[in-house]
Amino acid sequence: MLKENLKKLRQELGLSVAKLSEKIDIPAMTLTNYERGERTPSAQLFIQLNKKLNVNLNWFVSGQGEMFIAQENEELLSEVLNEVDRILIKYGVKKQ
């Protein structure tokens, strides 16, 4: 199941093994061996997938649930709202 889900994840992201390797700081050959089932995934793989790509580890292990964990990014939302305010002020729709 893990090797299939790793390949599904990589394909969903549209990444080569080399590009995924760069994103999660795990050697490409190691990822290739995981996908082929020639090596058992390490705890480091689980940590990096969750930390760097927001992968739902329940899905990764069992195939149950969503592939990714949905999380609100408050910082991004704040930036977007600030930009909207700036535009509204610029065009006179809103006062400072």
A tleap script that builds the chain and sets N, CA, C and O, in Angstrom:
source leaprc.protein.ff14SB
mol = sequence {
  NMET LEU LYS GLU ASN LEU LYS LYS LEU ARG
  GLN GLU LEU GLY LEU SER VAL ALA LYS LEU
  SER GLU LYS ILE ASP ILE PRO ALA MET THR
  LEU THR ASN TYR GLU ARG GLY GLU ARG THR
  PRO SER ALA GLN LEU PHE ILE GLN LEU ASN
  LYS LYS LEU ASN VAL ASN LEU ASN TRP PHE
  VAL SER GLY GLN GLY GLU MET PHE ILE ALA
  GLN GLU ASN GLU GLU LEU LEU SER GLU VAL
  LEU ASN GLU VAL ASP ARG ILE LEU ILE LYS
  TYR GLY VAL LYS LYS CGLN
}
set mol.1.N position { 0.827 -1.193 0.000 }
set mol.1.CA position { 0.000 0.000 0.000 }
set mol.1.C position { 0.870 1.255 0.000 }
set mol.1.O position { 0.557 2.207 -0.714 }
set mol.2.N position { 1.957 1.285 0.783 }
set mol.2.CA position { 2.782 2.489 0.870 }
set mol.2.C position { 3.433 2.822 -0.465 }
set mol.2.O position { 3.467 3.985 -0.866 }
set mol.3.N position { 3.947 1.814 -1.152 }
set mol.3.CA position { 4.612 2.107 -2.420 }
set mol.3.C position { 3.615 2.643 -3.448 }
set mol.3.O position { 3.941 3.543 -4.222 }
set mol.4.N position { 2.401 2.092 -3.454 }
set mol.4.CA position { 1.378 2.576 -4.381 }
set mol.4.C position { 0.962 4.000 -4.034 }
set mol.4.O position { 0.801 4.837 -4.922 }
set mol.5.N position { 0.791 4.273 -2.749 }
set mol.5.CA position { 0.364 5.607 -2.337 }
set mol.5.C position { 1.454 6.652 -2.560 }
set mol.5.O position { 1.152 7.805 -2.866 }
set mol.6.N position { 2.696 6.265 -2.413 }
set mol.6.CA position { 3.783 7.196 -2.695 }
set mol.6.C position { 3.772 7.569 -4.175 }
set mol.6.O position { 3.943 8.736 -4.528 }
set mol.7.N position { 3.573 6.588 -5.027 }
set mol.7.CA position { 3.521 6.854 -6.466 }
set mol.7.C position { 2.294 7.696 -6.816 }
set mol.7.O position { 2.396 8.624 -7.619 }
set mol.8.N position { 1.134 7.386 -6.224 }
set mol.8.CA position { -0.079 8.187 -6.453 }
set mol.8.C position { 0.150 9.637 -6.045 }
set mol.8.O position { -0.220 10.562 -6.767 }
set mol.9.N position { 0.759 9.823 -4.889 }
set mol.9.CA position { 1.036 11.163 -4.392 }
set mol.9.C position { 1.940 11.915 -5.357 }
set mol.9.O position { 1.661 13.058 -5.718 }
set mol.10.N position { 3.002 11.282 -5.763 }
set mol.10.CA position { 3.952 11.920 -6.672 }
set mol.10.C position { 3.275 12.295 -7.986 }
set mol.10.O position { 3.496 13.384 -8.515 }
set mol.11.N position { 2.453 11.396 -8.508 }
set mol.11.CA position { 1.750 11.666 -9.762 }
set mol.11.C position { 0.709 12.771 -9.588 }
set mol.11.O position { 0.540 13.608 -10.475 }
set mol.12.N position { 0.015 12.779 -8.457 }
set mol.12.CA position { -0.968 13.827 -8.172 }
set mol.12.C position { -0.301 15.203 -8.162 }
set mol.12.O position { -0.880 16.187 -8.623 }
set mol.13.N position { 0.911 15.259 -7.637 }
set mol.13.CA position { 1.654 16.511 -7.580 }
set mol.13.C position { 2.326 16.846 -8.906 }
set mol.13.O position { 2.824 17.955 -9.097 }
set mol.14.N position { 2.334 15.873 -9.825 }
set mol.14.CA position { 2.952 16.090 -11.131 }
set mol.14.C position { 4.463 16.217 -11.058 }
set mol.14.O position { 5.073 16.982 -11.805 }
set mol.15.N position { 5.062 15.454 -10.145 }
set mol.15.CA position { 6.501 15.553 -9.925 }
set mol.15.C position { 7.227 14.293 -10.337 }
set mol.15.O position { 6.695 13.188 -10.221 }
set mol.16.N position { 8.431 14.462 -10.815 }
set mol.16.CA position { 9.316 13.323 -11.043 }
set mol.16.C position { 9.857 12.886 -9.681 }
set mol.16.O position { 9.704 13.593 -8.684 }
set mol.17.N position { 10.480 11.734 -9.654 }
set mol.17.CA position { 11.105 11.278 -8.411 }
set mol.17.C position { 12.151 12.301 -7.964 }
set mol.17.O position { 12.254 12.612 -6.777 }
set mol.18.N position { 12.918 12.817 -8.909 }
set mol.18.CA position { 13.969 13.791 -8.580 }
set mol.18.C position { 13.387 15.061 -7.963 }
set mol.18.O position { 13.929 15.576 -6.985 }
set mol.19.N position { 12.295 15.567 -8.522 }
set mol.19.CA position { 11.691 16.799 -8.000 }
set mol.19.C position { 11.069 16.576 -6.627 }
set mol.19.O position { 11.198 17.421 -5.741 }
set mol.20.N position { 10.392 15.436 -6.447 }
set mol.20.CA position { 9.828 15.126 -5.127 }
set mol.20.C position { 10.954 14.988 -4.109 }
set mol.20.O position { 10.843 15.444 -2.971 }
set mol.21.N position { 12.016 14.363 -4.532 }
set mol.21.CA position { 13.184 14.191 -3.684 }
set mol.21.C position { 13.699 15.531 -3.171 }
set mol.21.O position { 14.018 15.673 -1.991 }
set mol.22.N position { 13.776 16.506 -4.064 }
set mol.22.CA position { 14.231 17.846 -3.679 }
set mol.22.C position { 13.282 18.484 -2.668 }
set mol.22.O position { 13.720 19.102 -1.697 }
set mol.23.N position { 11.977 18.328 -2.905 }
set mol.23.CA position { 10.979 18.970 -2.040 }
set mol.23.C position { 10.993 18.426 -0.618 }
set mol.23.O position { 10.775 19.169 0.339 }
set mol.24.N position { 11.251 17.124 -0.483 }
set mol.24.CA position { 11.162 16.529 0.859 }
set mol.24.C position { 12.520 16.131 1.447 }
set mol.24.O position { 12.586 15.490 2.496 }
set mol.25.N position { 13.589 16.513 0.768 }
set mol.25.CA position { 14.951 16.287 1.282 }
set mol.25.C position { 15.257 14.817 1.577 }
set mol.25.O position { 15.816 14.474 2.619 }
set mol.26.N position { 14.873 13.969 0.631 }
set mol.26.CA position { 15.184 12.540 0.730 }
set mol.26.C position { 15.801 12.149 -0.606 }
set mol.26.O position { 15.274 12.530 -1.652 }
set mol.27.N position { 16.899 11.400 -0.606 }
set mol.27.CA position { 17.556 11.056 -1.872 }
set mol.27.C position { 16.616 10.387 -2.887 }
set mol.27.O position { 15.766 9.575 -2.523 }
set mol.28.N position { 16.787 10.744 -4.152 }
set mol.28.CA position { 15.944 10.217 -5.219 }
set mol.28.C position { 16.000 8.690 -5.282 }
set mol.28.O position { 14.976 8.040 -5.491 }
set mol.29.N position { 17.176 8.124 -5.105 }
set mol.29.CA position { 17.299 6.662 -5.168 }
set mol.29.C position { 16.515 6.005 -4.036 }
set mol.29.O position { 15.945 4.929 -4.214 }
set mol.30.N position { 16.487 6.643 -2.892 }
set mol.30.CA position { 15.716 6.123 -1.763 }
set mol.30.C position { 14.233 6.112 -2.108 }
set mol.30.O position { 13.539 5.127 -1.857 }
set mol.31.N position { 13.740 7.229 -2.694 }
set mol.31.CA position { 12.329 7.286 -3.101 }
set mol.31.C position { 12.014 6.232 -4.154 }
set mol.31.O position { 10.962 5.594 -4.108 }
set mol.32.N position { 12.918 6.054 -5.091 }
set mol.32.CA position { 12.730 5.026 -6.120 }
set mol.32.C position { 12.605 3.656 -5.473 }
set mol.32.O position { 11.740 2.864 -5.847 }
set mol.33.N position { 13.459 3.379 -4.512 }
set mol.33.CA position { 13.406 2.090 -3.815 }
set mol.33.C position { 12.115 1.927 -3.023 }
set mol.33.O position { 11.579 0.822 -2.937 }
set mol.34.N position { 11.604 3.026 -2.439 }
set mol.34.CA position { 10.316 2.972 -1.740 }
set mol.34.C position { 9.197 2.651 -2.725 }
set mol.34.O position { 8.352 1.798 -2.451 }
set mol.35.N position { 9.188 3.331 -3.868 }
set mol.35.CA position { 8.135 3.111 -4.865 }
set mol.35.C position { 8.170 1.701 -5.440 }
set mol.35.O position { 7.126 1.140 -5.775 }
set mol.36.N position { 9.343 1.137 -5.554 }
set mol.36.CA position { 9.484 -0.231 -6.082 }
set mol.36.C position { 9.203 -1.297 -5.019 }
set mol.36.O position { 9.072 -2.479 -5.335 }
set mol.37.N position { 9.112 -0.869 -3.768 }
set mol.37.CA position { 8.902 -1.815 -2.680 }
set mol.37.C position { 10.171 -2.538 -2.287 }
set mol.37.O position { 10.121 -3.566 -1.612 }
set mol.38.N position { 11.314 -2.007 -2.706 }
set mol.38.CA position { 12.601 -2.625 -2.411 }
set mol.38.C position { 13.164 -2.174 -1.067 }
set mol.38.O position { 14.156 -2.712 -0.575 }
set mol.39.N position { 12.507 -1.176 -0.489 }
set mol.39.CA position { 12.951 -0.651 0.804 }
set mol.39.C position { 11.725 -0.194 1.574 }
set mol.39.O position { 10.793 0.358 0.989 }
set mol.40.N position { 11.719 -0.418 2.877 }
set mol.40.CA position { 10.611 0.003 3.732 }
set mol.40.C position { 10.774 1.487 4.048 }
set mol.40.O position { 11.844 1.916 4.480 }
set mol.41.N position { 9.715 2.276 3.834 }
set mol.41.CA position { 9.819 3.712 4.118 }
set mol.41.C position { 10.214 3.997 5.565 }
set mol.41.O position { 9.760 3.337 6.499 }
set mol.42.N position { 11.064 4.989 5.714 }
set mol.42.CA position { 11.543 5.391 7.040 }
set mol.42.C position { 10.569 6.370 7.675 }
set mol.42.O position { 9.689 6.916 7.010 }
set mol.43.N position { 10.739 6.578 8.954 }
set mol.43.CA position { 9.948 7.581 9.665 }
set mol.43.C position { 10.210 8.960 9.079 }
set mol.43.O position { 9.320 9.811 9.071 }
set mol.44.N position { 11.430 9.188 8.585 }
set mol.44.CA position { 11.780 10.474 7.985 }
set mol.44.C position { 10.885 10.786 6.786 }
set mol.44.O position { 10.508 11.940 6.583 }
set mol.45.N position { 10.546 9.784 6.000 }
set mol.45.CA position { 9.652 9.986 4.859 }
set mol.45.C position { 8.295 10.484 5.346 }
set mol.45.O position { 7.758 11.453 4.810 }
set mol.46.N position { 7.750 9.833 6.346 }
set mol.46.CA position { 6.448 10.224 6.886 }
set mol.46.C position { 6.491 11.664 7.396 }
set mol.46.O position { 5.588 12.456 7.127 }
set mol.47.N position { 7.539 11.987 8.126 }
set mol.47.CA position { 7.682 13.326 8.696 }
set mol.47.C position { 7.756 14.370 7.594 }
set mol.47.O position { 7.067 15.389 7.653 }
set mol.48.N position { 8.583 14.122 6.595 }
set mol.48.CA position { 8.769 15.094 5.514 }
set mol.48.C position { 7.511 15.247 4.668 }
set mol.48.O position { 7.169 16.363 4.278 }
set mol.49.N position { 6.820 14.155 4.377 }
set mol.49.CA position { 5.588 14.245 3.591 }
set mol.49.C position { 4.555 15.091 4.314 }
set mol.49.O position { 3.871 15.911 3.702 }
set mol.50.N position { 4.446 14.889 5.612 }
set mol.50.CA position { 3.472 15.655 6.390 }
set mol.50.C position { 3.913 17.104 6.555 }
set mol.50.O position { 3.117 18.024 6.362 }
set mol.51.N position { 5.149 17.303 6.903 }
set mol.51.CA position { 5.672 18.639 7.195 }
set mol.51.C position { 5.770 19.520 5.944 }
set mol.51.O position { 5.363 20.681 5.967 }
set mol.52.N position { 6.304 18.973 4.870 }
set mol.52.CA position { 6.578 19.794 3.689 }
set mol.52.C position { 5.440 19.812 2.676 }
set mol.52.O position { 5.288 20.781 1.932 }
set mol.53.N position { 4.630 18.737 2.642 }
set mol.53.CA position { 3.580 18.658 1.617 }
set mol.53.C position { 2.183 18.565 2.201 }
set mol.53.O position { 1.202 18.501 1.461 }
set mol.54.N position { 2.086 18.557 3.523 }
set mol.54.CA position { 0.781 18.500 4.190 }
set mol.54.C position { 0.003 17.226 3.845 }
set mol.54.O position { -1.222 17.249 3.719 }
set mol.55.N position { 0.728 16.123 3.695 }
set mol.55.CA position { 0.105 14.839 3.369 }
set mol.55.C position { -0.582 14.271 4.605 }
set mol.55.O position { -0.029 14.275 5.704 }
set mol.56.N position { -1.787 13.786 4.398 }
set mol.56.CA position { -2.542 13.117 5.459 }
set mol.56.C position { -1.918 11.735 5.650 }
set mol.56.O position { -2.037 10.874 4.779 }
set mol.57.N position { -1.261 11.525 6.773 }
set mol.57.CA position { -0.567 10.255 6.994 }
set mol.57.C position { -1.526 9.078 7.129 }
set mol.57.O position { -1.158 7.942 6.830 }
set mol.58.N position { -2.736 9.336 7.572 }
set mol.58.CA position { -3.734 8.264 7.603 }
set mol.58.C position { -3.997 7.768 6.183 }
set mol.58.O position { -4.069 6.562 5.944 }
set mol.59.N position { -4.139 8.702 5.243 }
set mol.59.CA position { -4.319 8.306 3.844 }
set mol.59.C position { -3.087 7.564 3.348 }
set mol.59.O position { -3.203 6.530 2.689 }
set mol.60.N position { -1.913 8.089 3.661 }
set mol.60.CA position { -0.680 7.492 3.155 }
set mol.60.C position { -0.528 6.040 3.602 }
set mol.60.O position { -0.083 5.192 2.829 }
set mol.61.N position { -0.896 5.760 4.836 }
set mol.61.CA position { -0.737 4.408 5.383 }
set mol.61.C position { -1.891 3.484 4.992 }
set mol.61.O position { -1.675 2.323 4.646 }
set mol.62.N position { -3.122 4.010 5.049 }
set mol.62.CA position { -4.288 3.137 4.883 }
set mol.62.C position { -5.073 3.351 3.595 }
set mol.62.O position { -5.871 2.498 3.205 }
set mol.63.N position { -4.852 4.478 2.936 }
set mol.63.CA position { -5.648 4.803 1.757 }
set mol.63.C position { -6.993 5.421 2.113 }
set mol.63.O position { -7.798 5.701 1.225 }
set mol.64.N position { -7.245 5.636 3.398 }
set mol.64.CA position { -8.515 6.189 3.869 }
set mol.64.C position { -8.412 7.707 4.031 }
set mol.64.O position { -7.385 8.225 4.470 }
set mol.65.N position { -9.488 8.411 3.672 }
set mol.65.CA position { -9.521 9.856 3.840 }
set mol.65.C position { -8.927 10.585 2.655 }
set mol.65.O position { -8.689 10.005 1.595 }
set mol.66.N position { -8.693 11.863 2.857 }
set mol.66.CA position { -8.152 12.727 1.809 }
set mol.66.C position { -6.633 12.604 1.757 }
set mol.66.O position { -5.986 12.305 2.761 }
set mol.67.N position { -6.080 12.837 0.582 }
set mol.67.CA position { -4.637 12.756 0.390 }
set mol.67.C position { -3.906 13.852 1.184 }
set mol.67.O position { -2.831 13.626 1.741 }
set mol.68.N position { -4.510 15.026 1.219 }
set mol.68.CA position { -3.879 16.159 1.886 }
set mol.68.C position { -4.749 16.644 3.036 }
set mol.68.O position { -5.971 16.497 3.018 }
set mol.69.N position { -4.100 17.222 4.029 }
set mol.69.CA position { -4.803 17.804 5.164 }
set mol.69.C position { -5.118 19.252 4.805 }
set mol.69.O position { -4.223 20.021 4.456 }
set mol.70.N position { -6.386 19.613 4.891 }
set mol.70.CA position { -6.796 20.984 4.606 }
set mol.70.C position { -6.529 21.829 5.839 }
set mol.70.O position { -7.038 21.540 6.922 }
set mol.71.N position { -5.744 22.855 5.674 }
set mol.71.CA position { -5.445 23.764 6.776 }
set mol.71.C position { -5.585 25.189 6.282 }
set mol.71.O position { -5.159 25.523 5.176 }
set mol.72.N position { -6.181 26.015 7.104 }
set mol.72.CA position { -6.263 27.429 6.756 }
set mol.72.C position { -4.921 28.071 7.041 }
set mol.72.O position { -4.294 27.817 8.069 }
set mol.73.N position { -4.503 28.893 6.125 }
set mol.73.CA position { -3.252 29.598 6.306 }
set mol.73.C position { -3.576 31.040 6.677 }
set mol.73.O position { -3.825 31.873 5.806 }
set mol.74.N position { -3.572 31.327 7.968 }
set mol.74.CA position { -3.964 32.647 8.459 }
set mol.74.C position { -3.044 33.745 7.947 }
set mol.74.O position { -3.500 34.855 7.674 }
set mol.75.N position { -1.769 33.453 7.814 }
set mol.75.CA position { -0.829 34.460 7.325 }
set mol.75.C position { -1.152 34.837 5.878 }
set mol.75.O position { -1.168 36.019 5.533 }
set mol.76.N position { -1.406 33.851 5.045 }
set mol.76.CA position { -1.757 34.113 3.653 }
set mol.76.C position { -3.067 34.884 3.574 }
set mol.76.O position { -3.178 35.835 2.800 }
set mol.77.N position { -4.047 34.491 4.352 }
set mol.77.CA position { -5.327 35.181 4.365 }
set mol.77.C position { -5.136 36.645 4.764 }
set mol.77.O position { -5.734 37.535 4.159 }
set mol.78.N position { -4.327 36.892 5.755 }
set mol.78.CA position { -4.051 38.250 6.196 }
set mol.78.C position { -3.400 39.065 5.079 }
set mol.78.O position { -3.763 40.221 4.864 }
set mol.79.N position { -2.448 38.472 4.374 }
set mol.79.CA position { -1.789 39.152 3.258 }
set mol.79.C position { -2.790 39.508 2.158 }
set mol.79.O position { -2.754 40.611 1.613 }
set mol.80.N position { -3.671 38.582 1.840 }
set mol.80.CA position { -4.679 38.813 0.800 }
set mol.80.C position { -5.607 39.947 1.210 }
set mol.80.O position { -5.900 40.832 0.407 }
set mol.81.N position { -6.071 39.924 2.455 }
set mol.81.CA position { -6.961 40.975 2.928 }
set mol.81.C position { -6.275 42.341 2.931 }
set mol.81.O position { -6.894 43.349 2.593 }
set mol.82.N position { -5.009 42.374 3.310 }
set mol.82.CA position { -4.258 43.630 3.279 }
set mol.82.C position { -4.123 44.154 1.858 }
set mol.82.O position { -4.225 45.358 1.624 }
set mol.83.N position { -3.896 43.268 0.924 }
set mol.83.CA position { -3.783 43.666 -0.488 }
set mol.83.C position { -5.120 44.188 -1.005 }
set mol.83.O position { -5.148 45.171 -1.746 }
set mol.84.N position { -6.209 43.561 -0.636 }
set mol.84.CA position { -7.541 44.040 -1.031 }
set mol.84.C position { -7.773 45.432 -0.473 }
set mol.84.O position { -8.248 46.312 -1.190 }
set mol.85.N position { -7.446 45.646 0.795 }
set mol.85.CA position { -7.578 46.979 1.400 }
set mol.85.C position { -6.751 48.009 0.639 }
set mol.85.O position { -7.231 49.108 0.359 }
set mol.86.N position { -5.525 47.663 0.306 }
set mol.86.CA position { -4.642 48.577 -0.421 }
set mol.86.C position { -5.254 48.969 -1.763 }
set mol.86.O position { -5.222 50.139 -2.144 }
set mol.87.N position { -5.810 47.998 -2.477 }
set mol.87.CA position { -6.429 48.263 -3.784 }
set mol.87.C position { -7.669 49.137 -3.619 }
set mol.87.O position { -7.880 50.068 -4.396 }
set mol.88.N position { -8.483 48.844 -2.621 }
set mol.88.CA position { -9.692 49.641 -2.385 }
set mol.88.C position { -9.351 51.081 -2.040 }
set mol.88.O position { -10.043 52.002 -2.475 }
set mol.89.N position { -8.300 51.286 -1.268 }
set mol.89.CA position { -7.853 52.636 -0.926 }
set mol.89.C position { -7.308 53.344 -2.173 }
set mol.89.O position { -7.603 54.516 -2.408 }
set mol.90.N position { -6.524 52.631 -2.957 }
set mol.90.CA position { -5.913 53.193 -4.167 }
set mol.90.C position { -6.985 53.733 -5.116 }
set mol.90.O position { -6.804 54.796 -5.710 }
set mol.91.N position { -8.107 53.004 -5.265 }
set mol.91.CA position { -9.149 53.400 -6.198 }
set mol.91.C position { -10.273 54.201 -5.538 }
set mol.91.O position { -11.328 54.415 -6.134 }
set mol.92.N position { -10.037 54.634 -4.314 }
set mol.92.CA position { -10.971 55.513 -3.636 }
set mol.92.C position { -12.260 54.870 -3.146 }
set mol.92.O position { -13.208 55.570 -2.791 }
set mol.93.N position { -12.300 53.574 -3.127 }
set mol.93.CA position { -13.489 52.865 -2.651 }
set mol.93.C position { -13.516 52.869 -1.128 }
set mol.93.O position { -14.584 52.835 -0.517 }
set mol.94.N position { -12.345 52.910 -0.528 }
set mol.94.CA position { -12.216 52.890 0.919 }
set mol.94.C position { -11.231 53.979 1.328 }
set mol.94.O position { -10.251 54.236 0.629 }
set mol.95.N position { -11.498 54.613 2.464 }
set mol.95.CA position { -10.570 55.631 2.981 }
set mol.95.C position { -9.609 54.990 3.954 }
set mol.95.O position { -9.906 53.972 4.578 }
set mol.96.N position { -8.433 55.619 4.069 }
set mol.96.CA position { -7.409 55.094 4.980 }
set mol.96.C position { -7.797 55.197 6.399 }
set mol.96.O position { -7.036 54.796 7.278 }
savepdb mol mol.pdb
quit
